[in-house]
Amino acid sequence: MNKKAIISVSFFLIVLIMLPYLIVFGQIVNQKNDDSFRNDFSLLCKSNIAMLKKKVRDGKTGKFDKLRFLYAESYSVRGLNVAYDITGKNEYLEICKEWSDQQIKYQEKMQPEGAYYMGYARSPGSDKGDWYTADCSSVALAILATASRCEDILVKQKYINSVKSFAKLVLDNYVGSAGGITDGIWDYDGEWWCSSGIFGSVLFQLYKATGDKKYFEAGLVVIDWLNLMKMEKIKYFGMDEYAPAVIMYTYEAYTTALPYLKVGSERRQKAISKIGEAVNWMLINLYGNGNNTGKGSWYERYWGQKMGGFPFHIYTWARYIPEYQFLIPIADKEMKYLKKLTIKDGEPFYIDADHLSIDAKTIEELNEKYSKATSKPQIAIFLMMSYAEKLSPGAIYK
């Protein structure tokens, strides 16, 4: 045997001997990362549940706080439902049920029938003011998430029936001629990216909860509309100033639909291509891919708070689209950076739902006020979705 062959065999034997140790080392590193994420998630649950308890119990007085943003609270509820799966702590499920029950009580008084109260704009019992499909779809997703954890059949069905009532309202009145979803009662009556993205997700989840194919078919129509949408040309809150919101909300329809889109189909390929547009934006703007977060970065802008939910999308896409598995370490790094914005000295920043929005007349003023704020509450709320998907893959859409 010549010298080169001996070296090759020796190298192979060394690798063979070391392989079990390398595997164990990798498992230890992964376990440490999971433990760290689990601890951080627990801390965020602490602040989110404190906020929800206060808001739900204050709401029982019947006074409707115009500064309560129920769409934002809904992401806390969805994360806490997964926290219940992971820990078995009834406290998590009970606050989710209490919150969902409150939304149904509001819904019973809403006009039009089936609508959810958003915590602002049109109030229960009133026929005046705006009402938005998109924000109410976020509420619906949280109620469905709670329903999926309920063992009591009557309670589960109550929640599902609530969302069916909302879906009927939208399907009967707010589907545009091209298949996209309009945003209810407001200044713009065209089919819109935000209402289409979030309500599209509701349709697939409602199909999962009921088995009724009318929701599945309606969901596919929404996907077809989104597949044709030109991201750079969208109307009302475009990519220049609102990109994180566009991606977070629009792509919920895709993230929910992926398990239902037939492998190899033209529809699925178009959807993956559309997801690729979001991935390209993330690779340019995410801290986890080496981008700075100084002045002018998205994390210094108000709408950048939605990026707390970006790892959630990435982890889900990586499960269904193999070529995107390279994004997982980038998402992990993003999570570690986001921790710095939401947890300090081992304690989470308190989340006050009254301050999820900032009073400003221009986008410039909004960003300026936000950059000086000590707390970034929406980051922590959307980050709940990311921790949930990281620690319990697929549980968000249980």
Secondary structure, DSSP 8 states (H G I E B T S, - for coil): --HHHHHHHHHHHHHHHHHHHHHHHHHHHHHHHHHHHHHHHHHHHHHHHHHHHHHHHHHTTS---TT--HHHHHHHHHHHHHHHHHH--HHHHHHHHHHHHHHHHHHTT-SSTT----SSSS-TT---S-B-HHHHHHHHHHHHHHHTT---HHHHHHHHHHHHHHHHHHHHHSB-TTS-BB-SBSS--SB-HHHHHHHHHHHHHHHHHH--HHHHHHHHHHHHHHHH--GGG-SSS-HHHHHHHHHHHHHHHHHHHGGGS-TT-HHHHHHHHHHHHHHHHHHHH-GGGT---STTSGGGSGGGGGGGGHHHHHHHHHHH-GGGGGGHHHHHHHHHHHHHHHEETTEE----GGGSS---SSHHHHHHHHHH-S--HHHHHHHHHHHHHHHSTTGGG-
